[in-house]
Structures are given as structure tokens and as C-alpha cells.
């Protein structure tokens, strides 16, 4: 029988699980040894190398195109195409996108093991789609400056393609486009003023991220959304916590000129609010075994603490004292987490 090939983290997890089963007499020693012998640690993560290689290839391709454009001969050729109607470019880009999506879909069926090369083809199709939508917007532009509608169109197009092709990569672009639409639409509605309903951009996106997370909570058990649920949850949390982090630094100020004139200590309450939200998600994740909430909570709690430290205390605080307080704080968090874990894993009373 061929052995299961695992990476080191997966192997350590299985070792700990089997040891736990053996300790509590769920399996005997002989069964435990058979289970341990059924897998091995792989020597090198070729899948990860492939993933990074394809992403580097895409980046290098973009750089190559940029370098090509700088060339004088190419610039002169592009100038000759300057009068090409926007609708023609939009149609050509759309045709290229259709061809790339068809090719990517076909490759997924013929070569399902080539995950990252297939995704690279689909990613190029996504870029072609964005180009098509942009030039379509230029074609019908009436000078209103309401280009947030292009992002809204992107949400619809990417959402349909993601559902039709079962692609999380395209769904990711739909979520990014949704956030872009929200930001530009709120700006357009206020004629690009500094505030929308009294909120600057970070505070608006805190609300946007919070609504995204709440929506994920209600859609968690919906079968039709299950394929995209985890990615949507992660992106919603990113919107929420990145916005909270920016809010803890800039507060609800819409102008950098005004922000430079105030003392950073006057924004301390935004830092407290951000830390409380992160701590709340951490505790919720521990109690409900929500890994995503737990990881975002602990990660951004650390980020918030370090941000405030560098803002307020780096020059004036004894480094040993600060890190001692930090160590004590996380030791207390660890004690609390350990207690919750012990309670959650404690076996219930025997059945009558």
C-alpha cells in the first residue's frame, strides 16, 4: 500500500492526534503504529514552488510588457493605434477573455493536476475582462464621472463567471470589485468630499467589512453559497481589520493636512476600540472553534498593540518593561484560551 505523502505540519498534526487517541485508549498500540506507518513526510513542497513560480512568471510578464512599452519603436506603433475606437478595444478584450476562460476551463478538465498554470490562464482572462469593462465604460462615458458603475458591472460579470465556472479566483475579484464600488460610489454621492455621512474612508470600510462578516454569518449554512463562503468570510475580515488598523492610526480625519496637526495620543480611543474588536473576535473564535475569527483576532490584536507602541512609547518606554507587559498579557490570554479549550474538550456525563 502506497504511503500518504504529507508536509511537516500535517504530519505533526496526525502524530499528535494518534497519540491522543492512544493515550485515551481509543486505539491500541498496534493500531497506532499502523496508522503512523501509513504516511510519511514529503521531502520538498513542489506544489508551493509551482504556485510561487507561476505568480513570479505573471509579475515578470507584466514587467516585460511595461519594458516593451518603453521601447521607442513600440511607442510609435502604439501612437498609430491611438485613434482605435474604444468599443473596438473593448470587443477585442472581451473576445480575448472568452478565449482565455474557455482555454482555462478546458485545461482544468484535461489537466486537473496543473492547478496553478490553469489559474494563471484564468487570471489573465480576468485582466482581459477588466480591460474590456474599462474601455466599454470609456465608450459610453457622458462626462458624469460616475465610474463606480464600472466596478458594479465588474461585480456582476465576475460573480456570474465565478458561479458558472466554479472559480474562487474569479470570486475573489468580484469581492475586490464590490469593495471598490462601495468606496467610489460613496465618494461620488458626496461629490468626492472628505466624509460620507460623517465617515472618512477607513470608517466607511469598517462598516462595509462588518456588514460582509454579518452576511457571511447568515449565509454559512446555505448550500448554494458553501463553495464561496470561506473565501468571502476571509475577505470580509480583511476589509474589517485593515480598516480598523487604518482607523486606529488616522482616526476619523478625512484630510492628511488636518491629521498632521493633531497629536496622535488624541486618537487613543480608536486604538482601544480596534483592540476590543480584535479581542472580541479572538474570544469568539476560541469559544466557537472558528479558526478564521481566532486567527484574525490574535493577529490584528498584536498588530494594534505594536502600532500603538511605536506611536506612543518607542522613544520613552523601557523596552524590557514593555515586552514584559506584552508577554504577561499574552500569557493571560493563553491561560484563558487553555481554560476554554479544556472545558470544550471535557467529556460529558456517561449516557444512562
Secondary structure, 3 states (H helix, E strand, C coil): CCCEEECHHHHHHHHHHHHHHHHCCCCCHHHHHHHHCCEEECCCCHHHHHHHHHHHHHHHHHHHHHHHHHCHHHHHHHHHCCCCCHHHHHHHHHHHHHHHHHHHHHHHHHCCCCHHHHHHHHHHHHHHHHHHHHHHHHHCCCCCCCCHHHHHHHHHHHHHHHHHHCCHHHHHHHHHHHHHHHHHHHHHHCCCCCCECCECHHHHHHHHHHHHHHHHHHHCCCHHHHHHHHHHHHHHHHHHHHHHHHHHHHCCCCCHHHHHHCCHHHHHHHHHHHHHHHHHHHHHHHHHCCHHHHHHHHHHHHHHHHHHHHHHHCCCCCHHHHHHHHHHHHHHHHHHHHHHHHHHHCCCCCCC
